[in-house]
Amino acid sequence: MHGRKVAVSCHNCSRRRLRCDRSKPGCNKCTASGLDCPGYGRILTWVEGASAKAKRPRQRSNEAGAGAAGAAGAVSQPAGHTAAGSLIASGTNAALPISVRESRFGHVDDVTRLYMEHFENRVCKDLISHDHPGSNPFRQLIPLALEHPFLLHILVATSALHLFNTLHRTALTIAQPHLLVASDTNHRLGIVTNSEGPVDQLSKTALTNALAAKHRAICSLRTALAQPDDGNREVILAAILFFINFELIDVGNGGWQPHLRGAGRLMALLGQVQRSGSQMANGLLFDVVISDCLIYHILGSTLSPAWLTASITHQVLDLFPILERTEPYSYLCCPTALLKIILATSQLSVSVLGNPDPALLAEATASALALLNEALTLDTHAWAVKLGHHHQKGGMDGSPKPKPNPGTTDTDAGAASSSSSSSREHVASAHRSAACLYILQAVPSARASGGVSIDELVADVLGHLGRVGPGDAHFKATSWPTFVAAAETRDPATRAWLLGRLLAVWRVCPWGYIFTAVGMLRRMWAVRDARTVGESDFGRWS
């Protein structure tokens, strides 16, 4: 597929009335002009097009009639929703109690309230390293959502899709991952539509509601963007973050990329303005929103075309201090210093990709070796201890440290804190070796002089991952080093262990990107195993 040309001109050349060379993934004429090639597909304008409408399943009349008016509009009343306001998955290991409390969400209808409670009680836990009272700034989005419809709709959509994955996982079980790795949402809807169990019906309703709420979010956000308000920029960025999260929870092929491009442009604007006093009340919340957008940019740059790396402007890079401030509660549990190294490696890789100039290659090799040495010498123990001290001081929003459970001694609390610090160090160390693997993959010429082998780095990742089990709060943060190590190993037993670990992450944190990663690994392994002995393994993972 590589090197083939598309049948239409890119959007930049069309607007400028130039003859486009129609190269993929981006037009060379744009690159030569210093422009960010927008590609050949549809440009996101926050208007739902025909393809999106086609993906949204029609609601049956009995479902639509059960929907409540209000913020959720015509979303369906979930099957099994009792008068007491709880969802019960009969015949499963776990019921899904989602109480409907009138006072928490004011004027919203019961369906919206149900999904917002799932967001508050379950989704927010996935977004942060440790979820304690007063420690999760993402819950501050709830009162903001009641003021901004576009934010409310995308939170409802994200929560409904998360609930679908949770129910779908229960209905199909992890023993049938081929059913969960469907290529698109419509395919997966067809799977649950053809089932008749109570969990399957709940799954179908949750997915229908997710798609309907996402459509409303797009329409509401289009209205907000048509009426610019500097005071809404942070809230709009928060909404865009959850459009990205929606795509990552879903099982798709790069649907997060257009949203990430928009988030980058908005972050650049935010980097040029100072927060007003009224905005400072939510300063912590917007810091974690910006932090997550930056993390998605950086990790996405290891997999995506050059435009993603190029789109990270100097203004966005100036926001890196926010990453350092938000380290104590970042879900990723990765030192900011390593994230800087990963981004620098992506930029370095783009600069030498397809360029045979020996001088440029020598310079890139030297830079890669410097980055490798910087990563190898990073003190993850000191980093973990520093974050441990931060957690011991109290809630991350300034609230007092939560009281221990009755019967818990100071010794027990100290042991728990020490264990958390230890697992945090292991996750950070796994990220460190994974970053080194990425450096050697992105700039292969550095392998001969790197002083460390691929096998040694993979073994180090495995050793640290083995110390962080599914019951650990940081287990969900291990997917990236697990993916990188799996991409770089040829050993069948190691591949199987790492694949099983990714599926275990799904059990803890049911986000669809896990199965996107599994699919990528299987394709990479097939290509690598088909090569003859002596052929190069070099090349970008994407």
C-alpha positions as CSV (number, residue, x, y, z in Angstrom):
1,M,0.0,0.0,0.0
2,H,2.9,2.3,0.7
3,G,3.7,4.7,-2.1
4,R,0.4,4.4,-3.9
5,K,-1.3,7.7,-4.8
6,V,-4.8,8.7,-4.1
7,A,-7.3,9.8,-6.8
8,V,-8.0,13.3,-5.4
9,S,-5.9,16.3,-4.5
10,C,-5.2,17.3,-0.9
11,H,-7.3,20.1,0.6
12,N,-4.5,22.6,0.6
13,C,-3.7,22.1,-3.1
14,S,-7.4,22.3,-4.0
15,R,-7.8,25.6,-2.2
16,R,-4.6,27.0,-3.7
17,R,-5.5,25.7,-7.2
18,L,-2.2,23.8,-7.4
19,R,-1.5,20.4,-9.0
20,C,-1.1,18.0,-6.1
21,D,1.3,15.0,-6.3
22,R,-1.3,13.0,-4.2
23,S,1.3,11.2,-2.2
24,K,0.4,9.4,1.0
25,P,0.2,9.9,3.9
26,G,0.7,13.6,3.0
27,C,1.3,15.7,-0.1
28,N,5.0,16.5,-0.7
29,K,4.1,19.9,-2.1
30,C,2.6,20.8,1.3
31,T,5.7,19.5,3.1
32,A,8.0,21.5,0.8
33,S,6.0,24.7,1.5
34,G,6.1,24.1,5.2
35,L,2.4,23.4,5.5
36,D,0.6,20.8,7.5
37,C,-1.0,18.6,4.9
38,P,-4.6,18.0,5.9
39,G,-4.8,14.8,3.8
40,Y,-7.4,13.6,1.4
41,G,-10.3,12.6,3.6
42,R,-13.1,14.7,4.9
43,I,-12.1,17.7,7.0
44,L,-13.8,17.7,10.4
45,T,-16.2,20.7,10.6
46,W,-18.3,19.4,13.5
47,V,-21.2,18.6,11.1
48,E,-22.4,15.1,10.9
49,G,-22.1,13.8,7.4
50,A,-23.7,10.9,5.6
51,S,-21.2,8.3,6.8
52,A,-21.8,9.2,10.4
53,K,-25.5,9.0,9.9
54,A,-25.2,5.7,8.3
55,K,-23.2,4.3,11.3
56,R,-25.9,5.5,13.7
57,P,-28.4,2.7,14.1
58,R,-32.1,3.4,13.8
59,Q,-34.0,3.2,17.0
60,R,-37.0,1.0,17.2
61,S,-40.2,2.8,18.1
62,N,-40.6,1.2,21.5
63,E,-37.1,2.3,22.4
64,A,-37.5,5.8,21.2
65,G,-40.7,6.2,23.0
66,A,-39.1,5.2,26.3
67,G,-36.5,8.0,26.0
68,A,-36.8,10.9,28.4
69,A,-36.9,14.5,27.2
70,G,-34.1,16.8,28.3
71,A,-30.3,16.8,27.9
72,A,-30.3,13.2,26.6
73,G,-33.0,14.0,24.0
74,A,-34.2,10.8,22.3
75,V,-31.7,8.4,23.7
76,S,-33.3,5.1,24.7
77,Q,-34.3,4.1,28.2
78,P,-32.1,1.1,29.0
79,A,-33.8,-2.2,29.0
80,G,-34.0,-3.5,32.6
81,H,-34.2,0.1,34.0
82,T,-36.4,-0.4,37.0
83,A,-38.6,2.0,38.9
84,A,-36.0,2.2,41.6
85,G,-33.5,3.5,39.0
86,S,-31.0,0.6,38.9
87,L,-29.7,-1.5,36.1
88,I,-29.4,-5.2,37.0
89,A,-27.6,-7.6,34.8
90,S,-29.4,-10.9,35.6
91,G,-27.3,-14.0,35.4
92,T,-23.9,-12.3,35.6
93,N,-21.3,-12.1,38.2
94,A,-21.8,-8.5,38.9
95,A,-24.9,-6.3,39.0
96,L,-24.5,-2.8,37.7
97,P,-26.2,-0.7,40.4
98,I,-26.5,2.9,39.2
99,S,-28.7,4.8,41.6
100,V,-30.7,7.7,40.3
101,R,-30.1,10.6,42.7
102,E,-32.2,13.7,42.0
103,S,-30.1,16.2,43.9
104,R,-26.8,15.5,42.2
105,F,-27.7,16.3,38.6
106,G,-30.6,18.7,38.9
107,H,-32.8,19.1,35.9
108,V,-31.5,16.3,33.7
109,D,-33.6,13.3,32.8
110,D,-33.2,9.9,34.3
111,V,-31.2,8.4,31.4
112,T,-28.7,11.2,31.4
113,R,-28.4,11.0,35.1
114,L,-27.8,7.3,34.9
115,Y,-24.9,7.7,32.5
116,M,-23.5,10.7,34.4
117,E,-23.4,8.5,37.6
118,H,-21.5,5.8,35.6
119,F,-19.1,8.6,34.5
120,E,-18.7,9.8,38.1
121,N,-18.4,6.3,39.7
122,R,-16.6,4.3,37.0
123,V,-15.2,6.3,34.1
124,C,-13.4,8.8,36.2
125,K,-11.5,6.0,37.9
126,D,-9.9,5.1,34.6
127,L,-8.6,8.6,34.0
128,I,-6.4,8.9,37.1
129,S,-3.7,6.9,38.8
130,H,-5.3,6.9,42.3
131,D,-9.0,7.6,42.9
132,H,-9.6,8.9,46.4
133,P,-12.1,11.4,47.8
134,G,-11.0,14.8,46.7
135,S,-8.2,13.5,44.5
136,N,-9.9,13.2,41.1
137,P,-10.3,16.5,39.3
138,F,-12.2,15.0,36.4
139,R,-15.3,14.9,38.6
140,Q,-15.2,18.7,38.5
141,L,-16.5,18.3,34.9
142,I,-19.9,17.4,36.2
143,P,-21.1,20.8,37.3
144,L,-19.5,22.3,34.1
145,A,-21.4,19.8,32.0
146,L,-24.7,21.1,33.4
147,E,-23.8,24.5,32.1
148,H,-22.4,23.5,28.7
149,P,-24.6,21.1,26.6
150,F,-21.7,20.1,24.3
151,L,-19.7,18.9,27.3
152,L,-22.7,17.1,28.8
153,H,-23.5,15.2,25.6
154,I,-20.0,14.0,25.0
155,L,-19.7,12.9,28.7
156,V,-22.9,11.0,28.3
157,A,-21.7,9.4,25.1
158,T,-18.4,8.4,26.6
159,S,-20.0,6.9,29.7
160,A,-22.6,5.0,27.6
161,L,-19.9,3.5,25.4
162,H,-17.8,2.6,28.5
163,L,-20.9,0.9,29.9
164,F,-21.4,-0.9,26.6
165,N,-17.8,-2.3,26.8
166,T,-18.3,-3.3,30.4
167,L,-21.6,-5.1,29.6
168,H,-20.3,-6.5,26.3
169,R,-17.2,-7.9,28.1
170,T,-19.6,-9.6,30.6
171,A,-21.8,-11.0,27.8
172,L,-19.2,-12.4,25.5
173,T,-16.4,-13.1,28.0
174,I,-12.7,-12.5,27.4
175,A,-12.5,-16.0,26.0
176,Q,-14.0,-14.8,22.7
177,P,-11.8,-11.7,21.9
178,H,-12.5,-12.2,18.2
179,L,-16.0,-10.9,18.7
180,L,-14.8,-7.9,20.7
181,V,-12.3,-7.0,18.0
182,A,-14.9,-6.1,15.5
183,S,-13.8,-3.6,12.9
184,D,-16.4,-1.0,13.7
185,T,-19.3,0.0,16.0
186,N,-22.0,-1.2,13.6
187,H,-20.5,-4.7,13.4
188,R,-20.4,-4.9,17.2
189,L,-24.0,-3.6,17.4
190,G,-25.0,-6.5,15.1
191,I,-23.4,-9.0,17.4
192,V,-25.3,-7.9,20.4
193,T,-28.5,-7.3,18.4
194,N,-28.6,-11.0,17.5
195,S,-28.4,-12.0,21.1
196,E,-31.3,-12.1,23.4
197,G,-29.9,-12.2,27.0
198,P,-30.5,-9.4,29.4
199,V,-26.9,-8.2,29.3
200,D,-27.0,-8.2,25.5
201,Q,-30.1,-6.1,25.5
202,L,-28.5,-3.6,27.9
203,S,-25.4,-3.6,25.7
204,K,-27.4,-2.7,22.6
205,T,-29.3,0.1,24.4
206,A,-26.1,1.5,25.8
207,L,-24.4,1.5,22.4
208,T,-27.4,3.1,20.7
209,N,-27.4,5.8,23.4
210,A,-23.7,6.4,23.0
211,L,-24.0,7.1,19.3
212,A,-27.1,9.3,19.7
213,A,-25.4,11.4,22.4
214,K,-22.2,11.7,20.3
215,H,-24.3,13.1,17.5
216,R,-25.8,15.7,19.8
217,A,-22.4,16.5,21.1
218,I,-21.1,17.3,17.6
219,C,-24.1,19.5,16.9
220,S,-23.8,21.4,20.2
221,L,-20.1,21.8,19.8
222,R,-20.6,23.2,16.3
223,T,-22.9,25.9,17.8
224,A,-20.3,26.7,20.5
225,L,-17.5,27.0,17.9
226,A,-19.7,29.4,15.8
227,Q,-19.9,31.7,18.8
228,P,-16.3,32.2,20.0
229,D,-15.9,32.9,23.7
230,D,-12.4,33.0,25.2
231,G,-13.9,31.9,28.5
232,N,-15.1,28.7,26.9
233,R,-11.8,27.6,25.5
234,E,-10.8,25.3,28.3
235,V,-14.3,23.8,28.4
236,I,-14.2,23.2,24.7
237,L,-10.8,21.5,25.1
238,A,-12.2,19.3,27.8
239,A,-15.0,18.3,25.4
240,I,-12.5,17.5,22.6
241,L,-10.5,15.4,25.0
242,F,-13.6,13.3,25.6
243,F,-14.2,13.0,21.8
244,I,-10.7,11.5,21.8
245,N,-11.5,9.3,24.8
246,F,-14.7,8.2,23.0
247,E,-12.7,6.9,20.1
248,L,-10.1,5.2,22.3
249,I,-12.9,3.5,24.3
250,D,-14.4,2.4,20.9
251,V,-12.6,0.0,18.6
252,G,-11.7,2.0,15.6
253,N,-8.9,2.8,13.2
254,G,-7.6,6.3,14.0
255,G,-10.8,8.1,14.6
256,W,-9.1,10.0,17.4
257,Q,-6.6,11.7,15.1
258,P,-8.8,14.6,13.8
259,H,-9.9,15.4,17.3
260,L,-6.2,15.4,18.4
261,R,-5.4,17.8,15.6
262,G,-8.1,20.2,16.8
263,A,-6.9,19.8,20.4
264,G,-3.4,20.8,19.4
265,R,-4.5,24.0,17.8
266,L,-6.7,24.9,20.8
267,M,-3.8,24.1,23.2
268,A,-1.6,26.5,21.2
269,L,-4.2,29.2,21.7
270,L,-4.4,28.4,25.4
271,G,-0.6,28.7,25.6
272,Q,-0.9,32.4,24.5
273,V,-3.4,33.5,27.1
274,Q,-3.3,33.7,30.9
275,R,-6.1,32.3,32.9
276,S,-8.4,34.8,34.5
277,G,-9.2,34.7,38.2
278,S,-12.6,33.0,37.6
279,Q,-10.9,30.3,35.6
280,M,-8.4,29.6,38.4
281,A,-11.1,27.9,40.4
282,N,-10.9,25.0,37.9
283,G,-7.2,25.4,37.3
284,L,-6.4,21.8,38.4
285,L,-9.1,20.4,36.2
286,F,-7.9,22.2,33.0
287,D,-4.3,21.2,33.8
288,V,-5.2,17.5,33.7
289,V,-7.2,18.1,30.5
290,I,-4.2,19.7,28.8
291,S,-1.9,17.1,30.3
292,D,-4.0,14.2,28.8
293,C,-4.1,15.9,25.4
294,L,-0.3,16.3,25.4
295,I,0.2,12.7,26.4
296,Y,-2.1,11.5,23.6
297,H,-0.1,13.7,21.2
298,I,3.2,12.2,22.3
299,L,2.1,8.6,22.3
300,G,0.3,9.1,19.1
301,S,3.5,10.4,17.5
302,T,5.0,7.0,17.9
303,L,2.4,5.4,15.6
304,S,0.9,8.1,13.4
305,P,2.0,9.9,10.2
306,A,4.4,12.8,10.4
307,W,1.6,15.4,10.5
308,L,0.9,14.6,14.2
309,T,4.5,15.2,15.2
310,A,4.7,18.4,13.1
311,S,1.4,19.7,14.5
312,I,2.9,20.0,18.0
313,T,3.8,23.7,17.9
314,H,6.2,25.7,20.0
315,Q,3.3,27.1,22.0
316,V,2.2,23.6,22.9
317,L,5.7,22.6,23.9
318,D,5.6,25.5,26.3
319,L,2.8,23.7,28.1
320,F,5.2,20.9,29.2
321,P,5.5,22.4,32.8
322,I,1.8,21.4,33.1
323,L,2.8,17.7,32.6
324,E,5.2,18.0,35.5
325,R,2.6,19.6,37.7
326,T,0.1,16.8,36.9
327,E,2.4,13.8,37.3
328,P,1.0,12.8,40.7
329,Y,-2.4,12.0,39.2
330,S,-1.6,11.1,35.6
331,Y,-3.1,7.8,34.6
332,L,0.1,7.0,32.6
333,C,2.5,7.0,35.5
334,C,5.4,8.0,33.2
335,P,8.0,10.7,34.1
336,T,7.7,13.9,32.0
337,A,11.4,13.6,31.2
338,L,10.6,10.4,29.4
339,L,7.7,11.9,27.5
340,K,10.0,14.6,26.3
341,I,12.5,12.0,25.1
342,I,9.7,10.1,23.2
343,L,8.5,13.2,21.5
344,A,12.1,14.2,20.5
345,T,12.6,10.8,19.1
346,S,9.5,11.0,17.0
347,Q,10.6,14.4,15.6
348,L,14.0,12.9,14.9
349,S,12.5,9.9,13.1
350,V,10.5,12.2,10.9
351,S,13.5,14.2,10.0
352,V,15.4,11.2,8.6
353,L,12.6,9.2,7.2
354,G,13.3,8.4,3.6
355,N,16.3,10.8,3.5
356,P,19.6,9.0,2.4
357,D,21.9,12.0,3.2
358,P,24.9,10.4,5.1
359,A,25.6,13.6,7.0
360,L,22.0,13.9,8.2
361,L,21.9,10.2,9.2
362,A,25.2,10.6,11.2
363,E,23.7,13.6,13.0
364,A,20.5,11.8,13.7
365,T,22.4,8.8,15.0
366,A,24.4,11.0,17.4
367,S,21.2,12.6,18.6
368,A,19.5,9.3,19.1
369,L,22.4,8.0,21.2
370,A,22.2,11.1,23.3
371,L,18.5,10.5,23.9
372,L,19.2,6.8,24.7
373,N,21.8,7.7,27.3
374,E,19.4,10.3,28.8
375,A,16.7,7.7,29.1
376,L,18.9,5.0,30.5
377,T,20.2,7.3,33.3
378,L,16.8,8.5,34.4
379,D,16.3,7.8,38.1
380,T,12.9,6.3,38.3
381,H,13.3,5.5,42.0
382,A,13.8,9.2,42.9
383,W,10.8,10.1,40.7
384,A,8.5,7.6,42.4
385,V,9.6,8.6,45.9
386,K,8.9,12.3,45.0
387,L,5.4,11.4,43.9
388,G,4.9,9.3,47.0
389,H,5.6,12.3,49.2
390,H,3.0,14.3,47.2
391,H,0.3,11.7,47.8
392,Q,1.1,11.5,51.5
393,K,0.4,15.2,51.9
394,G,-3.3,14.8,51.1
395,G,-5.8,15.2,48.3
396,M,-4.5,16.6,45.1
397,D,-7.1,19.4,45.1
398,G,-5.8,20.6,48.5
399,S,-8.3,18.6,50.6
400,P,-7.1,16.8,53.7
401,K,-5.7,13.3,53.4
402,P,-8.6,10.8,53.5
403,K,-9.0,9.0,56.8
404,P,-7.9,5.3,56.8
405,N,-10.5,2.6,57.2
406,P,-11.4,1.6,60.7
407,G,-8.9,-0.9,62.1
408,T,-6.1,0.3,59.8
409,T,-2.9,1.0,61.6
410,D,-0.1,3.5,60.8
411,T,2.0,0.5,59.9
412,D,-0.6,-0.8,57.4
413,A,-0.9,2.7,55.9
414,G,2.8,3.0,55.5
415,A,3.1,-0.4,53.9
416,A,0.4,0.5,51.4
417,S,2.2,3.7,50.6
418,S,5.5,1.9,50.1
419,S,3.8,-0.7,47.9
420,S,2.2,2.0,45.8
421,S,5.6,3.8,45.4
422,S,7.2,0.5,44.4
423,S,4.7,-0.3,41.7
424,R,4.9,3.3,40.5
425,E,8.6,2.9,40.1
426,H,8.2,-0.4,38.2
427,V,5.8,1.1,35.8
428,A,8.1,4.1,35.2
429,S,11.0,1.8,34.7
430,A,9.0,-0.3,32.2
431,H,8.3,3.0,30.3
432,R,12.0,3.9,30.5
433,S,13.1,0.7,28.7
434,A,10.1,0.9,26.3
435,A,11.3,4.4,25.4
436,C,14.8,3.1,24.7
437,L,13.2,0.4,22.5
438,Y,11.4,3.1,20.6
439,I,14.6,5.1,20.1
440,L,16.3,2.1,18.6
441,Q,13.3,1.4,16.4
442,A,12.9,5.0,15.2
443,V,16.6,5.5,14.4
444,P,17.9,2.0,13.6
445,S,21.4,3.3,12.9
446,A,21.8,3.8,16.7
447,R,21.5,0.1,17.4
448,A,25.1,-0.7,16.7
449,S,26.5,1.9,19.1
450,G,23.7,1.9,21.7
451,G,25.5,-0.2,24.3
452,V,22.3,-2.1,25.0
453,S,20.5,-4.8,23.0
454,I,16.9,-5.2,22.0
455,D,16.6,-8.4,24.0
456,E,18.0,-6.8,27.1
457,L,15.5,-4.0,27.0
458,V,12.6,-6.4,26.3
459,A,13.7,-8.5,29.3
460,D,13.8,-5.4,31.5
461,V,10.3,-4.4,30.5
462,L,9.1,-7.9,31.3
463,G,10.8,-7.9,34.7
464,H,9.1,-4.7,35.7
465,L,5.7,-5.6,34.3
466,G,5.8,-8.8,36.2
467,R,5.9,-6.9,39.5
468,V,2.7,-5.0,38.7
469,G,-0.3,-7.3,38.8
470,P,-4.0,-6.7,37.8
471,G,-4.9,-5.8,41.4
472,D,-2.5,-2.9,41.4
473,A,-3.8,0.7,40.8
474,H,-1.0,1.2,38.3
475,F,-1.8,-1.9,36.2
476,K,-3.9,0.1,33.7
477,A,-0.8,2.3,33.0
478,T,1.2,-0.6,31.5
479,S,-0.3,-0.9,28.1
480,W,2.2,1.2,26.2
481,P,5.4,-0.6,27.4
482,T,3.5,-3.9,27.0
483,F,2.8,-3.0,23.3
484,V,6.3,-1.8,22.6
485,A,8.0,-4.9,24.1
486,A,5.6,-7.2,22.2
487,A,6.4,-5.3,18.9
488,E,10.1,-5.9,19.4
489,T,10.2,-9.6,20.5
490,R,10.3,-12.6,18.2
491,D,9.9,-15.2,21.0
492,P,6.5,-16.9,20.8
493,A,6.2,-17.5,24.5
494,T,7.0,-13.8,25.3
495,R,4.5,-12.7,22.7
496,A,1.8,-14.9,24.2
497,W,2.5,-13.6,27.7
498,L,2.4,-9.9,26.6
499,L,-0.8,-10.5,24.6
500,G,-2.4,-12.0,27.6
501,R,-1.3,-9.1,29.7
502,L,-3.0,-6.6,27.2
503,L,-6.2,-8.7,27.5
504,A,-5.9,-8.5,31.3
505,V,-5.7,-4.7,31.0
506,W,-9.0,-4.8,29.1
507,R,-10.6,-6.7,32.0
508,V,-9.5,-3.9,34.4
509,C,-10.0,-1.0,32.0
510,P,-12.4,-1.8,29.1
511,W,-11.1,0.6,26.5
512,G,-11.2,-0.5,22.9
513,Y,-7.8,0.8,22.0
514,I,-6.5,-2.4,23.7
515,F,-7.9,-4.5,20.8
516,T,-6.7,-2.0,18.2
517,A,-3.2,-2.6,19.7
518,V,-3.7,-6.4,19.6
519,G,-4.7,-6.2,16.0
520,M,-1.6,-4.1,15.1
521,L,0.6,-6.6,16.9
522,R,-0.8,-9.6,15.0
523,R,-0.2,-7.8,11.7
524,M,3.3,-6.8,12.6
525,W,4.2,-10.3,13.8
526,A,2.8,-11.8,10.5
527,V,4.9,-9.4,8.4
528,R,8.0,-10.0,10.6
529,D,7.7,-13.7,10.6
530,A,7.2,-13.8,6.8
531,R,10.6,-12.2,6.3
532,T,13.6,-14.4,5.5
533,V,16.5,-14.7,7.9
534,G,18.7,-11.7,7.6
535,E,16.1,-9.3,6.4
536,S,15.9,-6.1,8.4
537,D,13.3,-5.7,11.1
538,F,13.6,-2.0,10.9
539,G,10.6,0.2,10.1
540,R,8.0,2.2,12.0
541,W,5.4,0.2,13.9
542,S,2.5,1.9,12.1
